[in-house]
Structures are given as structure tokens and as C-alpha cells.
Amino acid sequence: MIVEIRVDDRLIHGQVALVWTKKLNAKAIVVANDHASKDHIQQMTLKMATPENVKLAIKSMQDAVQLINNPKAKDMRIFVLVNSICDALFLSENIDDIERINIANVGRFDGVDETEKSKLSSTILLSKSEQVALEQLLASNRKVVHQIVPDNAEKLFHDLMSN
């Protein structure tokens, strides 16, 4: 079961590894990212940032779907990290058991000029393709929230969009 898909353009970092993993009581982290699945240096960095007691898998998007949909993963508490809303949408369309999707940090490091983006907050900058993916994700009736750290109040993304 996926306890959370977190959209975070940094993937694993201290806040994710230490605070969120503990808060979610996650036993495994899956980084679902086509680039990271092929980049050995990034893989080493992600492994170093992962707590010792948490299993880590760095998979392409398609391989992540296969791993998470495997019946052996059904009873695990899996925390999935992606760096785009497009990737979160892909997982949402291909995996049933997802508790929530947290769009925390996106669009700051994707190489798209900021003048071509919509700024929803200081941590959410959306390109046109990310805007389309967000609309589709919100239409899917999944629980989609914005919560940077556990101490922040969880905000439903529908409410954030209407402000």
C-alpha cells in the first residue's frame, strides 16, 4: 500500500528521509523516476540520504508500477517519491491502493523558464504540462494535498486552487 506519493523536485532530502518517513511509518521508499533509475551517481546520493531501517528502491516509472502492484508489496507501507505531477498522475492511473498524494515542491529545478509557469506558492511552479496533469489528477477523486512538513496543516489541493 502506498501511504503517500510525494511530489518533491528534490526527491529524497533530510526532511523527507527523517521527518516524513517517520511520520508516515514507512517501511520502504520507492523513488519512481526514469532519470534516477539510470544515473548511478544520483542513486548513490539517494541511498546515502535514506535512513538505515528503511528499504529503498529506485525504479523507472514502469518498473515502480510493477513493484508496487506486486502482491508481495500489498502489506508494506510504501512512501513513493516523484519529482513531477505528470509522474504522480501516471502512478495514480496505474496503481489502485494510494492513501494520498502530496504535492509539496515542484517546478523549481526542471529547466523551464519561470516566466512560462503558473506560481501557486513559493514551492509550486507549474509548467503547462504540469497544469494539465494537475487538472487530471484532481479529477481522479484521489486525495490530493499540499503539506510541506508534517507540522503544517494539510491543505486539500482543490481548496488551494480556488484561492
WOSULSUL-V824600 format. One record per residue. N is the residue number from 1. RES is the residue in three letters. OMEGA is omega in whole degrees, 0 to 359 (NA if undefined). Layout:
N,RES,OMEGA + N,RES,OMEGA
//
This chain:
1,MET,175 + 2,ILE,177 + 3,VAL,176 + 4,GLU,163 + 5,ILE,179 + 6,ARG,174 + 7,VAL,182 + 8,ASP,186 + 9,ASP,176 + 10,ARG,184 + 11,LEU,181 + 12,ILE,172 + 13,HIS,187 + 14,GLY,181 + 15,GLN,180 + 16,VAL,186 + 17,ALA,187 + 18,LEU,187 + 19,VAL,185 + 20,TRP,181 + 21,THR,179 + 22,LYS,181 + 23,LYS,182 + 24,LEU,185 + 25,ASN,182 + 26,ALA,178 + 27,LYS,181 + 28,ALA,173 + 29,ILE,172 + 30,VAL,171 + 31,VAL,180 + 32,ALA,185 + 33,ASN,183 + 34,ASP,181 + 35,HIS,182 + 36,ALA,181 + 37,SER,181 + 38,LYS,186 + 39,ASP,185 + 40,HIS,179 + 41,ILE,178 + 42,GLN,178 + 43,GLN,178 + 44,MET,179 + 45,THR,180 + 46,LEU,179 + 47,LYS,180 + 48,MET,182 + 49,ALA,184 + 50,THR,177 + 51,PRO,184 + 52,GLU,185 + 53,ASN,182 + 54,VAL,177 + 55,LYS,179 + 56,LEU,171 + 57,ALA,177 + 58,ILE,190 + 59,LYS,168 + 60,SER,181 + 61,MET,182 + 62,GLN,179 + 63,ASP,177 + 64,ALA,177 + 65,VAL,180 + 66,GLN,180 + 67,LEU,184 + 68,ILE,179 + 69,ASN,177 + 70,ASN,181 + 71,PRO,179 + 72,LYS,181 + 73,ALA,187 + 74,LYS,185 + 75,ASP,178 + 76,MET,174 + 77,ARG,188 + 78,ILE,177 + 79,PHE,184 + 80,VAL,178 + 81,LEU,174 + 82,VAL,180 + 83,ASN,177 + 84,SER,176 + 85,ILE,177 + 86,CYS,179 + 87,ASP,176 + 88,ALA,178 + 89,LEU,179 + 90,PHE,179 + 91,LEU,180 + 92,SER,180 + 93,GLU,186 + 94,ASN,180 + 95,ILE,183 + 96,ASP,192 + 97,ASP,181 + 98,ILE,180 + 99,GLU,180 + 100,ARG,176 + 101,ILE,184 + 102,ASN,176 + 103,ILE,187 + 104,ALA,184 + 105,ASN,181 + 106,VAL,172 + 107,GLY,183 + 108,ARG,187 + 109,PHE,186 + 110,ASP,178 + 111,GLY,178 + 112,VAL,181 + 113,ASP,182 + 114,GLU,179 + 115,THR,179 + 116,GLU,185 + 117,LYS,170 + 118,SER,180 + 119,LYS,178 + 120,LEU,177 + 121,SER,180 + 122,SER,181 + 123,THR,182 + 124,ILE,178 + 125,LEU,189 + 126,LEU,171 + 127,SER,179 + 128,LYS,181 + 129,SER,177 + 130,GLU,177 + 131,GLN,179 + 132,VAL,179 + 133,ALA,179 + 134,LEU,178 + 135,GLU,179 + 136,GLN,179 + 137,LEU,179 + 138,LEU,179 + 139,ALA,184 + 140,SER,182 + 141,ASN,172 + 142,ARG,174 + 143,LYS,181 + 144,VAL,185 + 145,VAL,171 + 146,HIS,179 + 147,GLN,184 + 148,ILE,177 + 149,VAL,182 + 150,PRO,179 + 151,ASP,175 + 152,ASN,174 + 153,ALA,175 + 154,GLU,178 + 155,LYS,175 + 156,LEU,186 + 157,PHE,176 + 158,HIS,180 + 159,ASP,179 + 160,LEU,181 + 161,MET,184 + 162,SER,179 + 163,ASN,NA
//
